[in-house]
Amino acid sequence: MKVEPSPARRLWRLARPHWRVAVLAMLAMVTGALLEPLIPWLLKQLVDGALVRRDPSLTWQLPVAFALTFIAKGAAEYAAGVASQWVAQRVMADLRQRVFEHQIGLPLKAIAAQPHGRMISLLLYDIGQLGQMLSSAWIIVIRDTLIVAGLLVYLIWTAWELTLLVAVAAPVVGLLIRVAGRHLRDANHQLQTLNGRMTSALDAALQGIREVKTYGTQAFEAARFRDINEPIRRAAMRVARVQAANAPMVLVVAACAVSLVIFAATQLSARNALTPGDFIAYITALSLLFEPLRRLTTVNGAVQAGLAAAASVFGLLDQPVERLEAPATDAPAGTDAAQRPSSGLRALPRPEPPAGADGTAGRASAGTRTGAPDLVVALRTRPLRLSGVRLRYPTVHAGVPVMQAAA
């Protein structure tokens, strides 16, 4: 049995043709992540060099270094954002086109088995969620993960003993993110199904609006819509509750770890194990960790919604489509073009009018016109095969279309 790759891997296959722009975005993200630990290091030089040792050369070097750091960081974030958006929008456009072409190519039985509203919702709502993950979520995941890794390296380099206290909170944070991700994925699957039902109900009500007004069934349609609208509200609130609880719980765990670090840092500083600059730089690096950690926890909802949407989209694309097959001609390979079955336009001889009373053929005399055309055009084509049935386009003879059955 063939095992289909995961939705994330299939999305990567769609983005692979645009790898050059993706590499540019990755390089910009790496540059921004490398510049992040430079900020606490500059603060260390400011405290230990300019304030404690009073080094006069640092009075102009540090301001220039701070300015150049933030300029380079801003340029890297701009390049990463624009390049990532370009790849995401290109993948979304390609995927929308593939889904639409696949939908109209499905067999009629498969189309009738699915509510039309769900198919419309798949193209609009599901791909919209997938686009949100591609356009912003993956940028946050990659960029902020690199930033967290860079800051952790700096923390270990500054005081590895204190960093061990931070590492204690990592398993707890990972567990919270995993549990929240499972709940968010289930809730988003439910939201996708309910949005499809809502689209179907709305389409049916608008298509039959004349019947609704004629028979006075407005109350019935409103009640049916309410039965779908209320579960959507409950499912959306379930997502909101999980997302709202996820970030504060992670930050509380991280804050407890940071409190222990600050206590231990003050003890080391009292024993002159840490300089004032090291202490300020360490606390600054810890504070810079909070924002990327918060984004990584809140983006989990968008990632899970996007993965759920990707599973639905690729589930549709995995369904077999109905293909038009043109059978090969029966003429041998060496047959001359004039002897092969013709295709396209063919001139037929004008039909003879009925004989007159004198037994002569009733041709029109010179200067007169008859109702029959002087040239009859027949449309012929090779037979096509649709679901095993061979078809031909109709032949027009003497202005009357005649459907020809395939042999």
ZIFENUR-V944912 format. One record per residue. N is the residue number from 0. RES is the residue in one small letter. NEAR is the number of other C-alpha atoms within 12 Angstrom. Layout:
N:RES:NEAR / N:RES:NEAR
This chain:
0:m:3 / 1:k:4 / 2:v:6 / 3:e:14 / 4:p:16 / 5:s:17 / 6:p:25 / 7:a:24 / 8:r:16 / 9:r:22 / 10:l:32 / 11:w:21 / 12:r:17 / 13:l:27 / 14:a:28 / 15:r:18 / 16:p:16 / 17:h:24 / 18:w:21 / 19:r:16 / 20:v:24 / 21:a:32 / 22:v:20 / 23:l:25 / 24:a:32 / 25:m:30 / 26:l:25 / 27:a:31 / 28:m:38 / 29:v:28 / 30:t:29 / 31:g:37 / 32:a:37 / 33:l:30 / 34:l:33 / 35:e:40 / 36:p:37 / 37:l:34 / 38:i:35 / 39:p:32 / 40:w:33 / 41:l:33 / 42:l:29 / 43:k:31 / 44:q:32 / 45:l:31 / 46:v:25 / 47:d:23 / 48:g:24 / 49:a:22 / 50:l:18 / 51:v:16 / 52:r:18 / 53:r:14 / 54:d:17 / 55:p:14 / 56:s:15 / 57:l:24 / 58:t:19 / 59:w:14 / 60:q:18 / 61:l:26 / 62:p:19 / 63:v:15 / 64:a:22 / 65:f:25 / 66:a:17 / 67:l:18 / 68:t:26 / 69:f:22 / 70:i:16 / 71:a:23 / 72:k:27 / 73:g:21 / 74:a:21 / 75:a:29 / 76:e:31 / 77:y:21 / 78:a:27 / 79:a:35 / 80:g:32 / 81:v:24 / 82:a:30 / 83:s:40 / 84:q:29 / 85:w:26 / 86:v:35 / 87:a:37 / 88:q:26 / 89:r:26 / 90:v:32 / 91:m:32 / 92:a:23 / 93:d:22 / 94:l:33 / 95:r:29 / 96:q:19 / 97:r:22 / 98:v:32 / 99:f:23 / 100:e:18 / 101:h:27 / 102:q:32 / 103:i:23 / 104:g:22 / 105:l:26 / 106:p:20 / 107:l:16 / 108:k:15 / 109:a:20 / 110:i:23 / 111:a:15 / 112:a:13 / 113:q:22 / 114:p:25 / 115:h:25 / 116:g:28 / 117:r:32 / 118:m:37 / 119:i:32 / 120:s:33 / 121:l:41 / 122:l:37 / 123:l:27 / 124:y:33 / 125:d:41 / 126:i:39 / 127:g:30 / 128:q:34 / 129:l:42 / 130:g:36 / 131:q:31 / 132:m:35 / 133:l:43 / 134:s:31 / 135:s:33 / 136:a:33 / 137:w:37 / 138:i:39 / 139:i:35 / 140:v:30 / 141:i:30 / 142:r:35 / 143:d:33 / 144:t:29 / 145:l:30 / 146:i:36 / 147:v:35 / 148:a:25 / 149:g:31 / 150:l:39 / 151:l:32 / 152:v:25 / 153:y:33 / 154:l:37 / 155:i:23 / 156:w:20 / 157:t:30 / 158:a:30 / 159:w:20 / 160:e:22 / 161:l:35 / 162:t:30 / 163:l:21 / 164:l:28 / 165:v:31 / 166:a:24 / 167:v:20 / 168:a:26 / 169:a:23 / 170:p:15 / 171:v:21 / 172:v:30 / 173:g:23 / 174:l:18 / 175:l:29 / 176:i:34 / 177:r:21 / 178:v:23 / 179:a:34 / 180:g:32 / 181:r:24 / 182:h:28 / 183:l:37 / 184:r:31 / 185:d:25 / 186:a:33 / 187:n:39 / 188:h:32 / 189:q:28 / 190:l:36 / 191:q:41 / 192:t:31 / 193:l:33 / 194:n:35 / 195:g:31 / 196:r:31 / 197:m:33 / 198:t:29 / 199:s:26 / 200:a:31 / 201:l:27 / 202:d:22 / 203:a:21 / 204:a:25 / 205:l:16 / 206:q:14 / 207:g:18 / 208:i:18 / 209:r:14 / 210:e:15 / 211:v:18 / 212:k:16 / 213:t:10 / 214:y:13 / 215:g:14 / 216:t:17 / 217:q:19 / 218:a:14 / 219:f:16 / 220:e:25 / 221:a:18 / 222:a:15 / 223:r:21 / 224:f:25 / 225:r:19 / 226:d:18 / 227:i:26 / 228:n:23 / 229:e:18 / 230:p:23 / 231:i:26 / 232:r:19 / 233:r:19 / 234:a:27 / 235:a:26 / 236:m:18 / 237:r:24 / 238:v:32 / 239:a:22 / 240:r:20 / 241:v:31 / 242:q:36 / 243:a:22 / 244:a:25 / 245:n:34 / 246:a:30 / 247:p:23 / 248:m:26 / 249:v:35 / 250:l:32 / 251:v:21 / 252:v:29 / 253:a:32 / 254:a:24 / 255:c:22 / 256:a:28 / 257:v:31 / 258:s:22 / 259:l:25 / 260:v:33 / 261:i:27 / 262:f:18 / 263:a:27 / 264:a:33 / 265:t:23 / 266:q:17 / 267:l:20 / 268:s:22 / 269:a:14 / 270:r:12 / 271:n:14 / 272:a:19 / 273:l:26 / 274:t:26 / 275:p:27 / 276:g:28 / 277:d:34 / 278:f:35 / 279:i:29 / 280:a:33 / 281:y:43 / 282:i:36 / 283:t:28 / 284:a:39 / 285:l:42 / 286:s:30 / 287:l:29 / 288:l:35 / 289:f:28 / 290:e:23 / 291:p:32 / 292:l:38 / 293:r:33 / 294:r:33 / 295:l:36 / 296:t:38 / 297:t:35 / 298:v:34 / 299:n:37 / 300:g:42 / 301:a:38 / 302:v:38 / 303:q:38 / 304:a:39 / 305:g:38 / 306:l:39 / 307:a:38 / 308:a:40 / 309:a:44 / 310:a:31 / 311:s:34 / 312:v:40 / 313:f:33 / 314:g:23 / 315:l:30 / 316:l:29 / 317:d:21 / 318:q:19 / 319:p:19 / 320:v:22 / 321:e:21 / 322:r:18 / 323:l:18 / 324:e:16 / 325:a:18 / 326:p:17 / 327:a:14 / 328:t:17 / 329:d:13 / 330:a:15 / 331:p:12 / 332:a:11 / 333:g:10 / 334:t:12 / 335:d:11 / 336:a:12 / 337:a:10 / 338:q:14 / 339:r:16 / 340:p:20 / 341:s:19 / 342:s:20 / 343:g:17 / 344:l:17 / 345:r:18 / 346:a:21 / 347:l:19 / 348:p:15 / 349:r:19 / 350:p:21 / 351:e:20 / 352:p:16 / 353:p:14 / 354:a:12 / 355:g:12 / 356:a:8 / 357:d:8 / 358:g:9 / 359:t:12 / 360:a:14 / 361:g:15 / 362:r:21 / 363:a:18 / 364:s:9 / 365:a:7 / 366:g:7 / 367:t:9 / 368:r:11 / 369:t:16 / 370:g:15 / 371:a:20 / 372:p:19 / 373:d:19 / 374:l:19 / 375:v:21 / 376:v:23 / 377:a:27 / 378:l:26 / 379:r:27 / 380:t:23 / 381:r:27 / 382:p:27 / 383:l:23 / 384:r:20 / 385:l:20 / 386:s:17 / 387:g:15 / 388:v:17 / 389:r:20 / 390:l:24 / 391:r:23 / 392:y:22 / 393:p:22 / 394:t:27 / 395:v:22 / 396:h:25 / 397:a:22 / 398:g:19 / 399:v:15 / 400:p:16 / 401:v:16 / 402:m:16 / 403:q:20 / 404:a:15 / 405:a:18 / 406:a:11
